[in-house]
Amino acid sequence: MGGRAYRIGVTPDGKRTLFTMPERRLILAYDTETRRPLGRIDVAGTPLGLAFAPDSRLAYVTLADSGQVAEIGIGALTVTRQFTVGAGPAGIAVTARWQPSRRSRGARE
């Protein structure tokens, strides 16, 4: 595949492992137990930071060069929305109380 993983994250339920691959502008998904690849998610930016919703259904990835965060559906391995957050986002965290708004500034559905 080429390139190196920048961040590696495991969903809270332990079923999926995601790798951000900045050089390739994609995210790789694996089954944590079997270590088999599940797929790749192409993103419109350089993926760096990675966090998961507490229910393991969504991942949030910072796209450093586009000033956005991509919301990724873990089941379908697709970008569901993108949020404009400002220049150069790198790290990200999600708390159990946080809920993304459908009306978030810059959100694309």
PyMOL commands that set and color helices and strands:
alter all, ss='L'
color gray80, all
select helices_A, chain A and resi 22-24
alter helices_A, ss='H'
color red, helices_A
select strands_A, chain A and resi 7-10+16-21+26-31+37-42+47-52+58-63+68-73+78-84
alter strands_A, ss='S'
color yellow, strands_A
deselect
rebuild
show_as cartoon
